[in-house]
Amino acid sequence: MHVSQQAWFSKIIHPSRYLGDEINSIQKDPSAVDVSIALAFPDVYEIGMSHLGLKILYHILNLQDWLLAERIFAPWVDLGSVLKKKSIPLASLESGRPLSEFDIIGFSLQHELCYTNILSMLDLGNVPLLAKERESIHPLVIAGGPACFNPEPVAALFDGIVIGDGEEGALSICQIVREWKLDGRNSRPELLKELAKINGIYIPSFFKVHYHTKGNIHHIESLKEGYEGVEKAIVSDLNCYPFPSKQIVPFTELVHDRFTIEIARGCSRGCRFCQAGMIYRPVRERDPLEIVRIAERGLHETGFEDLSLLSLSSGDYSCILPLLKALMRKVAERHVAISFSSLRIDTAISLLMKEIKKVRKTSFTVAPEAGSQKLRDIINKGLTDDQILHSAKDIYEGGWNLIKLYFMIGLPSEEDSDLISIVELSKKISRLGPQGRKGHVLNVSISPFVPKSHTPFEWFPQLELEEGKRRINFIRERLQSHRVKVKWNNPEASWLEGIFSRGDRRLTKALLEAWQQGARFDSWSEHLNIDTWKKAFKKCNLDPNFYLLREREHDEILPWDHINSGISKEFLLSEWQKAMEGKKTPDCRQYCSDCGVCSDSNISPVLFDTWRPLEEKERLKPKQPNEGGKRYRLCFTKLEKTQYLSHLELIKVFIRAFRRAGMDLVYSSGYHPMPKVSFAVALPVGTESLNEIVDVQVRNIQNTSLTIKKLNKELPSGIRVLSMEEIGIKEPPPRIKESYFNIQMNGYFNKEAVDRFLMLKSCLAVKKRRNGETTVDIRSQVKALHVLSNGELELIVRHGKGSELKPTEIIKKVFMLPDSQIQGIRVLKTKSLII
């Protein structure tokens, strides 16, 4: 049974994230494939589905007929608690298959604060937590992602770990498991030996770590001959691998709710604090012509209204301006806004802004990282105050009202004078913002610096926790202004991240202890309990300061020294020395610094710096917002799983379905144009309906019957358009006068209770709202209430201007039912009367 069919499911927070069956999700018969893999993301759906790597693997793996890849996300604490209490196994979204029944479980480790969620997911899936406890009957548990470049704190959890790019490694693992199964072999140690032959696959059990009595590592012993270390896997050319254009369209609003194209991987800038910029070298750009094709195809297949160009530094893409112009010619008419995941302010920002704002102004984030020139030179950021201020001025003059600034504290050699530089630079930028604006014009975000492995600062001590808090307050107190809003990352989260980012295998026992004491969702400030972690470290005789506050010797063996990112230790040491001297290293597009990554003749930067798109005679622009079109009224159902979509989610489902069906929507005018779509009364979450209404203004409808067929192909199961009729262009939005509900319950409805209620002149109930409580007269809201001959209940509700109770809340009050009975009620709206 799918969790959405459980009686208690309606009480779960954001139920839409657990439904599955999204548009473009892939359904395969588990019995018809040779191998199954669960792509497990140890955070909630909204974050996991924002991650492009998951989408890429989902696409590549499911292209194989013999292979099934399904998704599993960490359930939020409410659902996780219910699953544990009721012994319901954690299952995939696509088929509802329990985690333990997959051949392979592949975790994506994007950061160190997700580790307790890995344990929770394995536990809820009835999979042994430690690799040494698993036998041949259990799934193979693997991991990949940037946190795996120091996998040692969680090495004991995994049978294998993918180091580097995952496109080749993930498929190779599945192929070996397939051969293993078809041959009828079941020896896990032998399987691991086969997996170790794959480039970039790290088998933790094939290494043993020995420690000095003072705590640092004596040596790392290989237990398999010829397997002394692991080199990262690298995709030499992104254009050789299929990119998913048919991306899943979620019901739930994601953190990054848009169509995303990876335009490049890797970065050439060489910022010394940035692990991603080091481990994903060299820069490899995607063919711009292919990017345009993917964008056209993907926007048509998804209906997304936003397009994001993703890379570590999108503005550095060699032909970014010609690419942006080519994309705008293709997507502007469809009112698709284009944004960049990251833009350096020393790129051609004013020219990019001119193109971006043709549809809609998307947000701008500027990342100086440090306030002083001294620190920016130390970290090799390569920006000056003049460049930063000039770009900020261009952004404001381009029509943007808000800029986001990002700074770090705790960088090497930082002093209070550097913090004052953050304050002064922020104030200068805020003064450039639009005058007379009531709200703030600048968001300043502050994060404690966490030194990472495989960077020139891997030897550097992290800022002490209390000192980090002091420095944040130092900046906050000096930036108190109605024009500036200061935000900051929790220093306690950075404290924990820092321990694990450069930790060793001994931390596993502390991880298990903290998890057993309730640690979950540590990246969420409302759930991080630092006292739980301090107690865990103390119980395991581990000193957090050993991992955080000491400067490592340059000849010290580090926990990740057997993991080869391609960058030589000599290069990192030379960069450390240059940082201490404030010397810069040039962009490797201009000059090779011999970092070691491109020593292999097959690996080198892939650039497209000469491409120019063919100029088209007519440059398309968004149609004028109120230009033409007719209005249509659609009647539709909302049944089965879709009953758990909120009203805002339903609106987005329809708008994207309209776009996929090729409907030419008419948009409003203003700063943020929106499609002219209006719904009637919002249906409560958990209520089904045979009769919902939406009005839409559209230009290109020739045949309503054909449009209904097209639209129904683009809507999720449970939502079906029943009718479509033209209405007057100036007719007011649909308003519901009365709604008719049919209500079913396990048990029976007491007719005497109905009679007593109908005799009342007034029946007051308290309705909880976000901003407090209000009193509602249920009796005036209920027009009629009947117990039908089949034992079901008919409820007719009047709709007015004030607050209203949901049908379930009315029934609870009328019949004095406990919550346990309310959970089992089915509410079906059968009819609406329109004013």
N, C-alpha and C positions, 0 to 999 in steps of 0.2 A: 504494500500500500504506500502510495506517495504521501509525503508528509502533509501536503495540502489537503488531503482527504481526512486527516485526523480531526476529531471534534474540537480540539484545543487550538488548532492552527490559527484561527481568526484573532487570537490574543497575542500572536507573535509580532514583534516590532518589524516593520518594513517587510511584510510577507512576500512581496513581489520578487525579492532577491532569491527566493528559494523555489520558484515555480518551474524554471526551465522552459522548454518549448518556445524560446524566443525566435524571432525571424532570423533565418540563416543558421540556426543551430543545426547540427548534423545528427541524424538519428540512424543508427545501424543496428542490425540484429546481432546481439552478442554471440549467439550460437552459430553465426555464419562467418565468423572471423577466427583467425589463428591466434592472435595476440590482442590483449586489451591493456590500455594504459590509462590511469587516472592522472590527469594534470591537476595537481593539488596546489592551491595557492593559500598560504597560511595567513590570510586576512579576509575581511568581509568582501562580498561580491563587488561592491561599488569601487573598491580599490583594485581587486584582482582583475576585473574586466576592463580596467583602464590601462592595464599593462600590455603593451604591444607584443612583447615576447611570447606571452601566452597565446595570443591570436595567431602568431606566426607558426608556432609548434602545432596548435590545433589544426591549422590548415594543412601543413606539410604532412603530418602523420595521417590525417584522415583521407589524403589523396590515395593512400594505399588501400586496395580492396581488402587485403588480408588483416588490416589493422584497424582497431577501434580506439579512438581517443575521446574521453569524456572529461568534464570539468567537475571539480569539487572545491568548494571554498570553506573557510573557517566559519562555522555558524556563530552568530552573535551569542552573548552570554545567556540570553533567555532561552533560545532554542537549544543551545548546547546543554543547558541544565535539564531541559525536558527530555532530550534524547538520552542523557545519562540516567535520569531517574526512571524512565520507562524502558530502558534497555533496547532502544531503537538504534540500529547501527547507522552511522554516517554514510550517506549514499550520494551517487552522482546526480547531476541535474538532468542529464539526457535520458537515462533509462531507469534511474532509481536503483541502480545496482550498488550493493554494499561495497565499501572500500576494500574489504578483505577479499573480495572475489575477483579483483583485478590481478593480472599477471605482474604488472609494474605500477608503482606509484611514483610519480615524478614531482617533487616539490620545487617551487621557485623561491629562492632565497634572495630577496631584494635588499634586505638589511638585517642587522643582528637582533632587532627587537621583536622579530616574529618567531623566535625559537620556541617559546612556550606554546605557541599555537600549533606548532608541528606536533608536539607531544599530545596536545588535546585532540587533534585530528586522528592521529594514530590510535589513541585510546578509544575514542568514540567509534572508530572503524574496526575495533577488535583486532588490531595488528600489534604484535610485540614492539615495544618502544626501541629496544636496542638490537642492532644487527646480529649480535652474537646469540640472541634469544630466538631468532627466526630459523625456521626449517624450510625444507623444500616445498611444503604445503602453503607457505606464506608468500605474499607478494614480494617482489624485488623492490626495495625502497631506494630511490636515487634522488639526487638534488642537482640543481644548477642555479646560475645567477651570480651577480657580482659579489655577494657575501661569501661565495665558495672559494674566493681567492685566498682567504684564510679559513678553511673549513674545520680546523682542528677542534674548536670548542664543541662542535656537533658531529665530529667524525664518527663517533660511536653509534650514532643513530642511523647511519646510511650504509648500504651495501656498496654503493658506488656514487661518485660525484663527478659531474661534468664540469671541467674547467675551461672557460672560454665560451666561444660561440656554440650554440646548441643544435643548429640545424642538422649537421652531419651526425654528431654524437648520439642524439636522441633516437634517430632512425636506425643507426647501427646497433644500438642496444636492443631495440625491438626486433631487428633481424636475427640477432644471435639468440634471443629468447625464443623466437619462432623456430629456428633450427633445433634448438635444445628440446623444445616440446615435441616437435615432429619426430625426433630421434628417440623419444621416450626416456631421455636422461633426466636424472633428478638430483645429482650431486651439486649442492650449492657451491662448495669450494672450487669445483672444477669449472662451474659456470663463471665464477668471479675471475678465474685465470683467463678465460676467453675474453671477458669484458676488458681486462687489463691491456689487451692487445690493441684496443681502439685508441686512436689518438685523442688525447685530452681527457681520458677517463681515469680517475683516481680511485683506487680501491684502498680505503683506510686500513683494513685489516691486514694488508701486506706491509705495513710499517709499524715499528715499535719505537716509542720515544723514551729516551733515558735522560734523567735530570741530575744536575749537580745538587749537592746538599743545600746550597744557598738558594735554590729554586729555579735558576735558569737552565736551559737545555744543554746537556752534555753532548749528545749526538742523536741523530735520527737513523734508526737501523732499518734497512730494507730486508724483508723476510722472503722476498721472491727474487731469484737470480735474474739480473738484467733489468730490474725494475727499480732503478735508483731514484727516480723522480718523475714528475708528470709535466709535460709541456702543454700549454693551453692550445685548444682547438681554435682555428681561425678560418673564417670564410674569406678566401682571398678576393672574391668578386661577388658583391651582393646581387648582381644581375644574373647570376647563374642559378638563383634559387627563386622559386615562385613566391610572390607576395600576395597575401590575402586581400582581394578586393571585396569579396562577399563576407564582410565582417559581421559578426553577430550584433543584432540591434537589441539592446537591453530594454526591459520594461522599467527597471529602476534607473533613476538618474545617477550617472557615474561621476566620479571625481573629475575625470576627463571624458566628457560625454560628446564625442565627436569622431569623425572619420580621420584616422591617423595614417600617415605615410612616412616610413623611415626613409629620409632622403640621403642620409649618410650615416655611417657607423665609424666611431673613432673620432679623435680630435687632434689637431696639429699644433695647438697653442702651447702646450707644455706647462700649464698651471701646476705648481709643485704640490699644492694641497689636494688636488683632484685625483682620486683613485680611478674613476671612470676614464679620465683622459689618458691615464697611463696604461691600464689593463686592456683597453680596446684599441690600442694602436695597431696598425697605422690607419689613417683616415681612408675610408673607401666610400666613394660617392655612387649613388644609384644613377643610372642613365636618365637624364631629364625627360627624354621622349617617353620613356617607360613610366616615369612619375606622372606625366600628363595623362597617359592612357589609364593608369591605375586610378587616378582621381576621377576621371570621367565614368569609368566602369563602376567604381566603388560607390560614388555618390548616387548613381542610378539604382544600384542594388541594395543600398541601405536607407536612403532617404534622409541621411544626416544633413543638418543645416550648417555645420561647421566643419572645416577642413584644417587639420593641423599638420604642419611640416616638421617632422621630428628628427633631431640629431642633437649631439652634445653642444653644438654651436651652429644653429641653422643659418645664421647670417654669413658664415664662412663658406657655405656651399659655393663652389667656384662660379657658377652662372646663376646665382640666386635671383638677380633682378630679371633677366630674360625668362627664367622659369616662372617667377611670380606673375609677370605680364601674360605669359602663355596660359597659366592657370586661370587668371582673372577673366580672360577672354572666353574661357570655357564655362566658368561657374557663376559669373556675376549675374547673368540673366536668371539664374535659379535662386538668387538671393542666398548664396553660400558664402559665408565669411571665412577668411583665411587667417590663421594665427600661426605663430612660431613657438615651439617649445622653449627656445632660448635664442636671444639676440645679443651679440656684443655691440656695445655702443660705438665701437670704432669701425663698424661696417657702414654701408651706405644707407643709414637709417631713414633719412628724410625721403629718399627715393622709394624705399620700401613702404613707408607710411602712406605715400601718395596712392599707391596701389591698394593697400589694405583697406583704406577707408572708403573705397568705392562702394562697398556693400555695407559694412558695419565696423565700427571701431572696436577691435579686440584689445585685451589688456596689454600693457607694456611693463615688463620687469627689467630693471637695470641692476646688474650685480657688480658693484665696485669691489665687493668682498672685504675691503679695508678702507679706512678713511684717509690714511696718510700715504704719501708717495713712498715713504720708506718701506712700509709693509707691503705695498703693492709690488715693489721691486723684489722683496724677499720671496713672495709667492709667485713671482713671474707673471703677474696679471697684465702688465703692459698697457696700463691706462693712466692718463693724467687727469688732474682736476679739470683742466680746460676742456678736455674731450668729454668728460662726464657732464659738465655744465652746459656745453654747447648742444649735446644730444638731448638733454632734458629740456632745454629751451625749444629745440625743434619739435619735440613731442608735444609740449603744451601748445605751441603755435600751430601745430597740425590739427588741433581740435580736441586733443585728449585732456580730460579734466583730472586724471589720477595716474600717478606713476608709483610703481612698487620698487623699493630699494632693498637690496639684500646685502647684509654685512655679517662677518664672522668675528667673534671675540676669541682670544686665547691663541692667536697665531704666534709663531716664534718671534721673540724679541718685543712683543707688544708691551706698551707702557700706557699709563693714563693719558699721556699726551696724544697717543693714537686714538684713544676713545673720544677725546675732545675733537679730534679731526672728523670722526664720524658725525658728531653733533653739528659741527660747523658746516660740513658739506651738505648735510640734510637740510639745514636751515637755508643755505644758499639756494638749493633746488626748490624748496617750498616757496621761496620768494619769487621764483620764476613762474609759478603756477598762476592760473586765472584769478584775477582780483575780483572780490565781491562774491566769490563762491561761498555758500554757507557751510558746506561740509569740508572735510579735509581734502587736500590735493596730493598728499604723499603718504604712502604706507611704508614704514621702515621696519624691516624684519631682521631680527638678530638671532644668530645661532652660535652656540659654543662650538669651537673647532674640535673635531675628533680625528686625530692622526690615524691613517689607514696603512695597511700593508701595501707593498709594491709601489710606494711613493717615496720621494726624497725625505719626507718627514716621518718615516716609519720608526725612526729611532727617537723621535722627539717626545718629551713628557707632555701629557695632557694637563689642561688647566684644572686646578683643584676645585671641587664642587662649590664650596662656599665663596671662593674667589670669583667663580663664574657668575654666581648670583649677584655679588657686589658690582661687578662690571656691568651687568645688565641694568641694575638699578641706577648706576652712575649715568648711563646714557638716558634712561627713561626720565630721570629727574631733570635733565637738562634739555629735554625735547618735549616739554609739556606745552603744547600749542594746539589751537583748534584746527590748524592747517596740517598738522602732522599726527598720524596715528602710529604708535609703536607696538609691534608684536614681537614675541620671542618664543623660541623653542625651549621646552622645559629642560633646565640644566641637569635635572635628575635623570631624564631620558638619555642625555648625552653622556652622563656618568656611566650608565649601564651599557650603552652602546660602545663606549671606549674600552670597557673591560673585555667585552667579547670580540671587538674588532681586531685586537692584537693578542688575544688569549690563546691558551693551549688546551690540550686534552683534559687536563685536571678540572677544567670548568664544567665539564659534563655533569659531574655529581652535584655541583651547586645548581645547575639548571634543573635537574630532576628534583632536587629538594625544594626549590622555589616553586616549581610547578605543583608539586604535591601539597604545598602550603597555599595554593590558590592563585599563583601568578598566571595571568592571562592578558592578552592584548596590551603588552607593555608599551607599544608605540602610541597608545591612546592615553592621554594625560589623566582621564578620569578613572583609568584602571591600573595605572602604574603605581605600585606600592613599594617604595624604596626600602621600607623597613623589612618587608618580607625578604627582599634580596640580601640585605645586610645580615639578617639572621641566617640565611642559607649559606652565605660565604663563611660566616663565623662557625657554623656547625660543621662545615667541610674543611675547616682549618686553612682557608684561603684568604689572602690579604688583597683586597681590591687595589690598594695602592701599588702593589708589585706590578700590576698590569698598566696602571694609569700614570703614576707620578714619577717613575724613574726614567732617566735617559739611558737608552740601551747603548752598550759599547758597539762600535762599528764592526768589530770582529765577532760579536756574539751570534750564536746560532739562533735564528728566529723560528718560531713555530711553523712558518710557511716557507721555509727555505727549500723544501723539496717540491714546491709548486712553482713552476717556471712560467712567468707571465710574458717572457720574451725580452723583457728589459733587463739589462745586465746590472749586477750589483755595483759595478764600477761606475756606470752612468748615474745611478741613484746617489752614490757617494759624491760624485763630482757636482751634482745638482744641489746636494746638501751644502757643500762647501761654497758654491756660488750664491746660495741663498744667504748664508752667513755673511758674505761679502757684499750683498745687495746687487749682485751682477745678474744681468738678464740672459736668457737663452732664446734665440730667435725661433720663430715659427718654422716647423720642419717642412712646410711647403716651400720655404725660401732657402733653407740651409739645413743639411743633415747633421744632427748632433751625435750620430752614431750611438743611439740608445740600445741597439741590439736586435730590435724587432725585425728589421728588414734585411738581416744578414742572409736569410734564406732567399734564393733567387726567385722563388715563387711568390714571395710576400713583398708588396710595395704599395705605396699610395695609389689609389685609383681616383683620378680627377677628370672632370668634364669642364675644362675652362675655356673651350672655344665654341661651345654650342650656341647657336642663335636660332630661335624658332622662325618659321616662315611667317611673315607679316600677313595678316588677313585684312581684306579691304575694309570690312566693317567691324569695329570694336564693339562688342556687345556690352551693354550696361543694364542694370536692373530696370525692369519696366517701371514706369511711374506708378506709385503705390495704388492710387485709386483709379487707374486706367482700365475702363471696360469691365467685362465680367458679368455674370449672373449669379444670383443666390439660389441655393438649393437646400432643401430640408431633407435630411436623411433619418430614417428610423432604423435602429439596430438593436441586436441582442448583446447582452454581457453575461455570459454563463460560464460554468465550470471554473477553471483556474483563474480566468480573467476577473472573477468577482473580487479578487484580492488586489486588483490594481486601484491605486488611489485616483482621485479625479485628475490631478496634475499629470500622473502617469498615463491616464487614458487620453488626455489631450495630445500628449507627445506621440502616443501610439498612432493616433489618427493622422496627425500632421505628417509624420514620416510615411505612413501608408499612402496618403494622398500624393506625396512626392514620388514614391516608388511607382505608383500607378500612372504617373505622367500627367497628373492634373496641374494645370497652370494656375496656381493660387494667386489671389489678389492680396497685397500686403498693405498694412497701415503705413502711415507716414511717421516721421519723428526720428529720434536718436536711435531707437532699436526697433526697426520695422518688424511686425509680426503678421502671420497669415490671418485673414479675416475669417476666423472660425469661432463659433460660439455654441456652447452646450447649455442644456437646460439644467435643472437642479442636480447638484452633485450627489451621486449615489454613494451611500455609506460603504466603506470597505467591508467585504464579506457578504454583501447582498447581491444576488443575481437579478437579472432583469430581462424581460421579453420585449421591452418597449422603452428604449432610450432615444434621445433626439439630439441631433447636432445640425447646425446651419453652417454652410461654407460658401464663400464667394470665389468663383473660379471662372476662367475665361474660355476654356477650350472644350466644353462638353457638347458633343454632337448627338450622342445616343445614351440616354440614362441607363438603359438595360445593359448595354455593353460596359458602361462605367462601373455599374454595380458588380459585374462579373470580374472586372479587372481589380477592383478594390477588395473584393472578398478573397482574392488570391494573395493579397498583401497584408491581410489582417490575421492575427493569431487565432488559433482554434478557440471557439467560444464567443467570438465577436463576428457577427454576420450582419451586413447591411440588408434590410428587408425591402426598403422602398426609397425612392429618390424623386422628389418633385420640385419643380421650380416655384419660387415664391418671389414676392416683390422685393426689389433691390433696397427699398427703404422700410421694409417690414421690420418691426422690432425683434430683438433676439427672443428665442423661445422661452416662455415662462409657464411653469407647470402650476396649475391651480390645485389639482388633487392627484394623489398617487394611490394605486390599489396594490396591496400586497397579499400574497398567499404564504402562510406560515405553517411549517411542519415541525413537530417536536416528538422526541421519544417519550411516549406517555400520552396524556390527554389534556385538553384545555377545559378548565372548570367553567361551565356555563353560568353558575351562580356568581363567580367573580366578575364575569363580563357584565351581568345584569347590575351588580352593585356599582361597577365603574360607570356605566351609562347613566345611572341615576344621579351621579354627582354633578354639581354645577361647576366645580373646580377641583383639580387634582394637581398639586404643585410638586415639582421634582427639581433637584439641583443638577445642573449640567456643568461639568468641568470643562474649562477652556484654557488655552495657553496662558492667558493673562489673568486667570482667576476663575471664579465661579459665577453662574447666573441662575436665576430661578425661572423655570418654564412651566406653564400651565398645560399639562398633557391633555386635559379634557377638551380644551378649546382646539387643540391640534388634531384630535381624533374625531372624524366625522361619523364613522361607523365601525363597529366591531361585531363580527358574527362567528359563531362556532358552526362550521359546516357539517353536513351529514357524515362525511368521511373522517371526522375528527380533526380536520385542519381548521385553521383560523383565517378569516378574511379581515384585513385591516385597511381602512380608507383614511388617508391622512391629508389634512389641509396644509397648504404651503402659504406662509405669510412672509412678513419682513423680519420678524424677530428670530431668536434662537429656536432650534427645533431639536427634539430628541430623535435618535435613531429608532427604527422599528423594534430592535431587540431591547433597547432601553425602555420603550413603552411597555412591551410585554413583561419585562422583568418587574416593572412597577405594578402593573395591573394584576398579575398573578402571584406576586411576591416570590419570584423564583430565585434560587441560589445561582451563583455564577456557573457552577458545574452543569446545570441544566441549560442555561443560556448558551453555553458553548456548543451544545448539540442541536441547536435550532437551525433550520434552513429557511431563509427568507427569500422569496421570489417576487419581484415586482412584475405585475401582469398588465398594467394599463396606466396611462397618464392622460389627464385632461389638461389641454393647453388653453391658456387665456387668449 
